[in-house]
Amino acid sequence: MNPYEHIQLQAYEANMQLPQLGLVLFTFGNVSAADRNKGVFAIKPSGVPYNELSPSKMVIVDFDGKVVEGKLRPSSDTLTHAVLYKHWENIGGIVHTHSTYATAWAQSLRDIPIYGTTHADHTTCDIPCAPPMDDEMIRGDYEYQTGFQIMQALEQRKLSYEEIEMILVGNHAPFTWGTTPQKAVYNSAVLESIAQMAYITESIKADALRLKDSLIKKHFERKHGPDSYYGQ
């Protein structure tokens, strides 16, 4: 019996959502699914087209980034995932894409301002853009350091990974996470939509005003607050 079959299936299904949602081109993205009890995660193999994937091709890796099971090489972003799983105890899935609009904001080194209620439904702050990695980190173990680049960006802004589940890595692209792989994919799709709407907003009105605090509070709390009433 395969002890990792459940997370391989989760990772496979989540990865297959990326092209369906228009979040990846060719092989430019990956999703991982963690099993906290076993201290491992399943992740997409590197450079394999989505139409050639299967659950059994998902590579099993521990939280130190070492391959536990699998014949294929894991995603080149594996060490970034490993760092985040090791330091953030309450996440079960991570997504990395190069989706068009979110990546454009990352390349512009800009946070995504909170302009509307769609944004406020998911977080009460601007989507942060981590500053570019310094040269010493780049020369080191690049993918491993990317995990710390993400964590440091949130720490510097006094944000919790449970408070905001998405970030732009400066000059690079977005990462999202969640308690499950499905939630991480949802966050990736939401981030891309928010990024697109913010871009269009600024193209219509360059000095558009940020959403006022009362509306931010209202829209976030009606979905996530103690007296939330959105949904069934």
N, C-alpha and C positions, 0 to 999 in steps of 0.2 A: 504493500500500500504506500502510495506517495504522500508523505506528511506535509508537502508543500502545495498540493493540488489546489487547495482553496484559494491561496493567494496568487497562484499562477493564473487561475481562472479570473480572479478579480482584476489582476493587472492586464491580462489580455483584453477583457471586455472594456476596461477603461481606456486602454490605448486605442482600441478600434473606434471609440467615440471621437477621437481627435480629428481624423479626416472627415468624419460625418458632420462635425460641427464647423468645419472650415478653419480649424485652428492650426493645421500643419500643411506644409508643402513637402512632397517626397518623404524624407525620413527625418524632418526637422522637428523632432519632439519626442517626449517619452513620459510615461507614467509608471509609478511604482506603487506597490501595495504591501503594507507591513503586517507581520504577525508579531506583536509585542511579546507574547509568551515565549516564542521561540527565538526572539532576538534577530529576526531576519526579514528581508523584504524581497519581493519578486519585481524585476524590472525588465523593460524591453531590451532585447539584444541590439547591439550597435549596428546601425546602417542597414538593417533588414527592412525591406518595404512592408507596409502595413498589410498588403494582400498576401504576403507570404508568412504572416505570423500565425501562431497557434498557442494555446495555453502551455503546451510542453516546451516551447521555445523560450518562455520567460525564464530568466536567469535568477537563481537564488543567491543572495549576497547577505553577509552579516553587517552589523552596524559599524564595523571597522572597515567596510568596503572590500572584504575578502570573499571571493566566490566560494559558495558552499556546495552548489549543485548546478550543473548546466554545461553543455558542450560549446555553447557560443559565447563570444565575448560580450559582456554587459555594456550598456550604454556608456558613452564617454563621460556622461554627467553623473555616473554612479556615485563617485565620492562626495559630490555635493549632496545627494540624497542621503548618503550614509551619515554625514555630519549633522544634518538637520534631524534625522531620526534619533541619533545618539543624544542630542542635546534638548530636543523638544519631545517630551514624553507623551504628549496627548495628541499626536498626529498619527494617522494611519495611511495617508496617501499623499503623494507629491506629484505635481505636473510641471513640466518645463516645455514651453513651445517657443516658436518664433512668429507668433501670430502678428499680422501686419500692423495694426494700429498700436497695440501695446508695445511692440518692438520699436516702432517709430518714436514713441514717447521716451523709451529707454535710450535710444540713440540720441535723442535731443537733451538727455540728462535732466529731464523735467519730471517733477511729481505731476500726477493727474489731479487737477483741482476738483473739488466737490461742487459741481455746478447744478446738479438736479437730484430729484427724489429717487431715481433709479439707483444712483450712487449711494445715497443715504440709506436705502433699504438694506445695504450690505455692510457699510462701515461708516463711521462718523467722521473720518478724516480723509485728507487727500491720499491717493495711492502713492506711497513713497518710492522714490528712485534712489537706490543705493549709489553712492559716488563710485567712480571708476576705481578699480583695484590699483594699489600702488605697485611700482615696478618690482619691488622685492617679492611681493606676493605672486606677481605674474611669473617671475623667474623660478619660483618654488613649485609646489604641487598645485597647479592652477585650479583644477576642479575641486580639490579639497579646500583650498583657500576661498573658493566662491561660497561655500557654505558659511564660513566665518564672515565673509563680506556681507551676506544677507543678515546674519544674526547681529552683527555690529551696527548695521544701519538701523535696525529696529531698536536696539538698546540706546543708541544715541538720541533717538526721538522719543524714548520712554514709551515705546509701544510694545505690547505683548503679541506673540504669535497667535494667541487665541483671540485677541482683539481684532487683528487684521490678518487675513489669510492670503494675502497677495502682495507681491512686490515687483518692482522693475529693477533689474541689475543694470547699472549704467553702462552704456555703449554695447550692451549685450541683448537681453530679452527678459521676458517675465518668468517668474516662478509662482506657483500657487500651491496650497496645501489644505488639508482638512482632516477631520476625524476618520474619514473613509476615502478610498480612491474616487468614489463617485462624487463626493463633496468637493474634492480637489479639482476634478474635471468641471464640475458646475462653476466653481470659482474662476477657473481659467476662461470659460465662456463668458461669464459675467464681466470679468476684467476686460476682455477684448471689446465687448459691447460698450462698456463705460468709456474706454479709450477712444473708440470711434465717435461716440456722441460728444465727448469733450473736444475732440478735434473739429468736428462740424460746428459745434457751438462757437469756438474761437474763430472759425472761418466766416461765420455769419456776423459775429460781433467780437472784435479783438479784445475789447475791455469788458467782456461779460462779467457780471458779478457772481461771486460764489453764493451758494445757497445759504440763506440765513439760518442762524442757529436753531431757531424754534422749529423750522421745518426739518432740519437734520434730526433733531431730537424726536420729533413726532414720528417720522417715517422709520427711523431705526427701532424705536421702542414698540411701535405697533406690530413689528415682526419678531423682535428679539427681547423686549422688555418683560418685566414680571407680569404685566397685565396685557400681554400681546393678544391680538385678536385676528391676525391674518391667518387664513387657512382653516382647515377643519380640525 
